[in-house]
Each structure stands twice: as C-alpha cells, then as structure tokens.
Amino acid sequence: MLFKLAVDCIILAYDPLDNHLKVLLIQRENEPAKGHWALPGGFVDQSEDFAATAARKLRQETGVTVSYLEQVRAYALTDPTAGQRLASVSYYALLDLAHYAPATDRSHLAQWVPLVHLPTLPFDHGLKVQDAWQRLQEAARNQPVPFHLLPPKFPLNQLQRFYEALYQVPLDNRNFRKWVKGLPYIEPLEEVETNVSHRPSRLYHFKAAVYATFRQAAQLTPY
C-alpha cells in the first residue's frame, strides 16, 4: 500500500472593515478537486521538516511568507482511495491582513475568505479550518491573540468586534469596556481616530512588556 504524508496551512486574519475572521484559500489547479477552493499545502519531501514544507507550499501557492507556523494536529487518514493511505499535519498562523496580501501573480488563485462564509472544501480541509478556529478561540482566553491581528492602535469598539467575530456571540458593550479597562496591558493613548464619519473614538494600544509581567505574576499567584 502506498503511504504519503502531507501538510496543510490554515492562515487566519481579521478584517476590521467587514468585521470578519478570514482564512487564506487557493483555487486548486490540478486534480483531484481541480477548480475547488482549498487550503494551501502539499506533500512532504523525504528530507524536509513538516513546518518547512508548510511554509514552502504556502509561499509557492499564495506568495505569502510567514516566519512561524504552529502545528494544530495530525490526521490519520484523509484519503480513502483504494490502495492509498494519506496522513496529514495541519499548521496555522495569524497574520495582519493589511500586510499580507497574496502575490500579484497568484491573486486570481489565492483569496481571503470569511470563516462564516466558508465554501464546501474538498478532502478534510473544512474540518481542519474548524479545528484551527477552535484552537484560536481557546488561545484567546489567556493569550493576547487580538494584538497579532489588529492595527497597533485601535478603538475599543474594534477590539470588541474582534471578540464577537471570534466567538460568534454579541457582547455587552458596558461590561466589555469595564473588563478591558481593568487590564493593565491595554493602555489608552492621547489620540483619537481620524478620517471617520462618526464621532472619533479614543485609541488604545497593547503593551507587550506589561503583559509579560502580568502573565508572570498570574502564574506565581497561589490558588
């Protein structure tokens, strides 16, 4: 029986313009599932590290380069074709949408697609996207996930919309603001939004050094 090993990349970003979490998909150029939207990825070379294969295939198929990919999980059997067994490993990364567009020569084949409007994906790619989304939801409970995806300066309503998009639930505005203002690592600036049609909101930013101290203190606090 022929045995192959593949990797797939789930690249996630947040679009503040339409308030959607998005995943980067490619339009497959070859069979099987030619013409279908799918995750970037491919087979692992015999001498290549899994993460290196993921980064290489992502770069080749989308023109997007990432410095770090985190493994989500391994999938034991993804191709039931008679005489062929295929295992795969999925990786995910968080990118700032404003700085990571598909390369010009690949833009007709690679697109950002909202998670809530995800098309039916071939193979087990739909499951892999859902697993990565769940991993992101879990990580955001105790890690500064939004600040990898938001602009360096942001109003609180944008931060709230991010969490609502991530968990797909509405949040009470007053309680959310009270919670955020109690976090020492989210600092208000003496700046407001510009070029907006509504009353400008105050801007905030994330202080990584304060967060690191905050996390260390939390880990040392006895329960």
MOJO-V425137 format. One record per pair of residues at least 12 apart in sequence whose C-alpha atoms are under 10 Angstrom apart, sorted by the first residue. I is the first residue (numbers start at 1). GAP is how many residues later the second one is. Records with the same first field share a line. If there is no record, write none. Layout:
# MOJO-V425137
I->GAP ; GAP
This chain:
# MOJO-V425137
1->81 ; 82 ; 83 ; 84
2->80 ; 81 ; 82 ; 83 ; 84
3->80 ; 81 ; 82 ; 83 ; 84
4->39 ; 40 ; 41 ; 75 ; 80 ; 81 ; 82 ; 83 ; 84
5->37 ; 38 ; 39 ; 40 ; 41 ; 45 ; 70 ; 71 ; 72 ; 80 ; 81 ; 82 ; 83 ; 84
6->35 ; 36 ; 37 ; 38 ; 39 ; 44 ; 47 ; 48 ; 68 ; 69 ; 72 ; 80 ; 81 ; 82 ; 83 ; 84
7->32 ; 33 ; 34 ; 35 ; 36 ; 37 ; 43 ; 44 ; 45 ; 46 ; 47 ; 48 ; 50 ; 64 ; 67 ; 68 ; 80 ; 81 ; 82 ; 83 ; 84
8->30 ; 31 ; 32 ; 33 ; 34 ; 35 ; 42 ; 43 ; 45 ; 46 ; 47 ; 49 ; 50 ; 63 ; 80 ; 81 ; 82 ; 83 ; 84 ; 117 ; 120 ; 121
9->14 ; 15 ; 16 ; 29 ; 30 ; 31 ; 32 ; 33 ; 42 ; 44 ; 45 ; 46 ; 48 ; 49 ; 60 ; 61 ; 62 ; 63 ; 80 ; 81 ; 82 ; 83 ; 84 ; 116 ; 119 ; 120 ; 123
10->12 ; 13 ; 14 ; 15 ; 28 ; 29 ; 30 ; 31 ; 44 ; 48 ; 59 ; 60 ; 61 ; 62 ; 80 ; 81 ; 82 ; 83 ; 84 ; 115 ; 118 ; 119 ; 120 ; 121 ; 122 ; 123
11->12 ; 13 ; 14 ; 28 ; 29 ; 47 ; 53 ; 55 ; 58 ; 80 ; 81 ; 82 ; 83 ; 84 ; 101 ; 118 ; 121
12->12 ; 80 ; 81 ; 82 ; 83 ; 84 ; 85 ; 100 ; 101 ; 102 ; 103 ; 117 ; 120 ; 121 ; 124 ; 137
13->80 ; 81 ; 82 ; 83 ; 84 ; 85 ; 87 ; 99 ; 100 ; 101 ; 102 ; 133 ; 135 ; 136 ; 137
14->80 ; 81 ; 82 ; 83 ; 84 ; 98 ; 100 ; 132 ; 134 ; 135 ; 136 ; 148 ; 151 ; 152
15->81 ; 82 ; 83 ; 97 ; 99 ; 134 ; 135 ; 147 ; 150
16->81 ; 82 ; 133 ; 134 ; 135 ; 142 ; 143 ; 145 ; 146 ; 149
17->141
18->96 ; 143
19->95 ; 139 ; 142 ; 143 ; 144 ; 145 ; 146 ; 147
20->93 ; 94 ; 95 ; 96 ; 97 ; 141 ; 142 ; 144 ; 145 ; 146
21->76 ; 91 ; 92 ; 93 ; 94 ; 95 ; 112 ; 128 ; 141 ; 142 ; 144 ; 145
22->75 ; 89 ; 90 ; 91 ; 92 ; 93 ; 94 ; 95 ; 96
23->16 ; 69 ; 70 ; 71 ; 72 ; 88 ; 89 ; 90 ; 91 ; 92 ; 95 ; 106 ; 110
24->13 ; 14 ; 15 ; 16 ; 34 ; 38 ; 40 ; 77 ; 78 ; 86 ; 87 ; 88 ; 89 ; 90 ; 91
25->12 ; 13 ; 14 ; 15 ; 36 ; 37 ; 84 ; 85 ; 86 ; 87 ; 88 ; 93 ; 96
26->12 ; 13 ; 14 ; 15 ; 32 ; 35 ; 36 ; 76 ; 80 ; 81 ; 82 ; 83 ; 84 ; 85 ; 86 ; 87
27->12 ; 13 ; 34 ; 79 ; 81 ; 82 ; 83 ; 84
28->12 ; 33 ; 81 ; 82
29->80
32->90 ; 91
33->88 ; 89 ; 90
34->88
35->74
36->83 ; 84 ; 85 ; 86
37->72 ; 73 ; 74 ; 76 ; 81 ; 82 ; 83 ; 84 ; 85 ; 88
38->72 ; 81 ; 82 ; 83 ; 84 ; 85 ; 86 ; 87 ; 88
39->19 ; 22 ; 51 ; 71 ; 82 ; 83 ; 84 ; 85 ; 86 ; 87 ; 89 ; 90
40->14 ; 15 ; 16 ; 17 ; 18 ; 19 ; 20 ; 21 ; 22 ; 70 ; 85
41->12 ; 13 ; 14 ; 15 ; 16 ; 17 ; 18 ; 19 ; 20 ; 47 ; 48 ; 49 ; 50
42->12 ; 14 ; 15 ; 16 ; 19 ; 46
43->14 ; 43 ; 44 ; 45
44->13 ; 44 ; 45
50->21 ; 38 ; 39 ; 40 ; 41
51->17 ; 18 ; 19 ; 20 ; 38 ; 39 ; 40
52->16 ; 17
54->12 ; 15 ; 35 ; 36 ; 37 ; 38
55->12 ; 13 ; 14 ; 36
59->43 ; 44
60->43 ; 46
61->41 ; 42 ; 44 ; 45 ; 46 ; 48 ; 49
62->39 ; 40 ; 41 ; 42 ; 43 ; 44 ; 45 ; 46 ; 47 ; 48 ; 49
63->37 ; 38 ; 39 ; 40 ; 41 ; 42 ; 43 ; 44 ; 47
64->31 ; 35 ; 36 ; 37 ; 38 ; 39 ; 42 ; 46
65->35 ; 37 ; 38
66->27 ; 28 ; 29 ; 34
67->26
68->23 ; 24 ; 25 ; 26
69->21 ; 22 ; 23 ; 24 ; 25
70->20 ; 21 ; 22 ; 23 ; 24 ; 62
71->18 ; 19 ; 20 ; 21 ; 22 ; 61
72->17 ; 18 ; 19 ; 20 ; 21 ; 56 ; 57 ; 59 ; 60 ; 62 ; 63 ; 64
73->15 ; 16 ; 17 ; 18 ; 19 ; 55 ; 58 ; 59
74->13 ; 14 ; 15 ; 16 ; 17 ; 54
75->12 ; 13 ; 14 ; 15 ; 49 ; 53
76->12 ; 13
77->47
78->45 ; 46 ; 47
79->44 ; 45
80->43
88->36
89->39
90->35 ; 38 ; 39 ; 41 ; 42
91->37 ; 41
92->36 ; 37 ; 39 ; 40 ; 41 ; 43 ; 44
93->39 ; 43 ; 55
94->42 ; 51 ; 52 ; 54 ; 55
95->53 ; 54 ; 55
96->51 ; 52 ; 53 ; 54 ; 55
97->15 ; 52 ; 53 ; 54
98->51 ; 52 ; 53
115->14 ; 15 ; 18 ; 50 ; 51
116->49 ; 52
133->33 ; 34
134->32 ; 33
136->30 ; 31
137->26 ; 29 ; 30
138->29
140->23 ; 26 ; 27
142->73
143->68 ; 72
144->41 ; 62 ; 64 ; 67
145->18
146->13 ; 14 ; 16 ; 17 ; 20 ; 60
147->12 ; 39 ; 58 ; 59 ; 60 ; 61
148->58
149->13
150->12 ; 55 ; 56
151->54 ; 55
152->51 ; 52 ; 53 ; 54 ; 55
153->34 ; 35 ; 36 ; 38 ; 39 ; 40 ; 49 ; 50 ; 51 ; 52 ; 53
154->34 ; 35 ; 38 ; 39 ; 47 ; 48 ; 49 ; 50 ; 51 ; 52
155->33 ; 34 ; 36 ; 37 ; 38 ; 45 ; 46 ; 47 ; 48 ; 49 ; 50
156->17 ; 20 ; 21 ; 24 ; 25 ; 30 ; 32 ; 45 ; 46 ; 47 ; 48 ; 49
157->16 ; 19 ; 20 ; 44 ; 45 ; 46
158->45
159->17 ; 18 ; 21 ; 45
160->12 ; 13 ; 16 ; 17 ; 20
163->13
183->27 ; 28 ; 31
184->22 ; 23 ; 26 ; 27 ; 29 ; 30
185->20 ; 21 ; 22 ; 23 ; 24 ; 25 ; 26 ; 27 ; 28 ; 29
186->18 ; 19 ; 20 ; 21 ; 22 ; 24 ; 25
187->16 ; 17 ; 18 ; 19 ; 20 ; 23
188->14 ; 15 ; 16 ; 17 ; 18
189->13 ; 14 ; 15 ; 16
190->12 ; 13 ; 14
191->12 ; 13
192->12
